[in-house]
Amino acid sequence: MARRVAIVGTGQTHHKSHRLDVNGREMIHEAVTRALEDCELTINDVDAIVIGNMDHFESINCVDTWSVEGSGGVMKPILKVSTGGTTGTSVAIAAYYHVASGLFDRVLAIGWEKNSESDTTGAIITCSDPIWDRFSYSGAIPSLATEASAYMKQYGATQKDAARVAVRDRTHALNNPYAQMYNRPISIEDVMESAMLAYPIKLLDVCPRSDGACAVVFAAEEIAGKISPRPAWFKSCAARHTTTWFGDVDYDTGLLSLQRAAREAFDKAGIRSPADDLDVAELYLPYSYAGLKWIEALGFCGPGEGPRFIWDGNTDMGGKIPMNPSGGVISTNCIGATALLRVAEAALQVMGKGGKRQVPDVKNALATGFGGCWWSDVVVLSKDRPS
Amino acid sequence: MASWLENEEILTRKGQIAMPYAWSVGEVGSRFLVGLRDEKRILGNRCDKCGATYVPPRKNCGVCFHDLPDDGWREVGPEGVVTSCTVVREDSPLAPAKAPFAYVIVKLDGADVGFMHVVRDNLEKLAVGVRVAARFREAREGSILDIDSFVIL
């Protein structure tokens, strides 16, 4: 029987396009220091560390050992977990496993990236199959553009519908001083007039490249309440990977990995009607069209209903299910940290530490991770200790 | 063996990924490299908690896990003692010098950690315990190789 686990502290850097003032290890130290300060622990209280990023962005292939001076991993158990875009949720889930197993009481999860150090698309391409997929279709934009155009054809969704998602996230980023796009709001016209990258994706439909790190402290049920008066309980999680071949994806059935992961995580957490039972969602939406299609996979609305659901304001601050109060991935994307930021931001909401971006009275919060080739992680956090 | 392979061979696909990187040296590392470049000085910094003096300098002490103080900066070296060495006999495109040369770890005077560099000359005199001194390049660009090598004293 797994132990109950809660998040008791979070920390993140102020994300920027270039953090030339620090190297990656020093940037990690900033996030870890902030997470420890948040829960008033010292590094000596940490029993184990899980860290992750994507190797090719910095060309540092042993980040677990290379980073110890910054992570606090000197003379501690430390593991690297790297699963592409889902790395951040994977380190969170792995830290949860560490504590739930009963072997460790306090575990630090760290995600980080310095996307300024290389060519992001060039590095992402090295994740796909070198013989069959790398020549044509890999990297962030082409596969997402194909998904988007298929969705538009299937349901009649428009570029303006997607622009509304980008505007929402950038508007929410007005409340988040940590976001790279803090205080840089955009309009639907701005999105529509921005450069076309690959139809139908335009520059303002997609995430930026960021330098940043995030750290989250997980604690066992016996001590979580002593560390934090209001911890964010880790209610459930699920991970699903589908195919390795880009050509095998059936775009017309929705994002299958997210559907399946959500079904499992929601079943475990007792979430029956996501739009009613969840109070806030921090979603890994790397481009605007995902904010239409993928919320259908999560069951917030039916197939093809994404655009209507968005235009009706349901996902805005003050709406039925506010999405991405942090500004989301469209406002900050330090890739190895990105999914952990979703978990940290969901935890902030549960713990009532959201500041200007706080959604009132959050009981259940959702965080997701996404990686190519169409992988999904789902995490549900709750104010209530799991039964 | 499948019959179609009797007159064919199994293929491989050649790849050579050339990915340019621009690694952030950071404020602390930059101060060290600027010291090499502009003043031919080797700077370290000292942890006010455990007392260790690091070179190259660190932003935070990995053991004590706190930021090192600004008043902890100090010049170390340029002389020191060899604590470990090996002579390289084969050339490699990745090596910083032409063989034969030696990789050495030098405990610079005033530092508590080893400093990795190369010795090019008088290799027959190289041994653990010999004293060496940094020799700077004439044309310096803010790199660890602004120190050309260490020379045996």
Chai-1 contact restraints between the chains, C-beta under 6 A:
chainA,res_idxA,chainB,res_idxB,connection_type,confidence,min_distance_angstrom,max_distance_angstrom,comment,restraint_id
A,L20,B,S24,contact,1.0,0.0,6.0,A-B,restraint_1
A,D21,B,E27,contact,1.0,0.0,6.0,A-B,restraint_2
A,V22,B,G26,contact,1.0,0.0,6.0,A-B,restraint_3
A,N23,B,S24,contact,1.0,0.0,6.0,A-B,restraint_4
A,N23,B,G26,contact,1.0,0.0,6.0,A-B,restraint_5
A,E26,B,G26,contact,1.0,0.0,6.0,A-B,restraint_6
A,E26,B,K59,contact,1.0,0.0,6.0,A-B,restraint_7
A,H29,B,N60,contact,1.0,0.0,6.0,A-B,restraint_8
A,I43,B,F65,contact,1.0,0.0,6.0,A-B,restraint_9
A,S59,B,Y21,contact,1.0,0.0,6.0,A-B,restraint_10
A,E69,B,G62,contact,1.0,0.0,6.0,A-B,restraint_11
A,G72,B,F65,contact,1.0,0.0,6.0,A-B,restraint_12
A,V74,B,G62,contact,1.0,0.0,6.0,A-B,restraint_13
A,V74,B,V63,contact,1.0,0.0,6.0,A-B,restraint_14
A,E117,B,Y21,contact,1.0,0.0,6.0,A-B,restraint_15
A,E117,B,A22,contact,1.0,0.0,6.0,A-B,restraint_16
A,E117,B,W23,contact,1.0,0.0,6.0,A-B,restraint_17
A,S118,B,M19,contact,1.0,0.0,6.0,A-B,restraint_18
A,S118,B,Y21,contact,1.0,0.0,6.0,A-B,restraint_19
A,G122,B,M19,contact,1.0,0.0,6.0,A-B,restraint_20
A,P130,B,G15,contact,1.0,0.0,6.0,A-B,restraint_21
A,I131,B,R13,contact,1.0,0.0,6.0,A-B,restraint_22
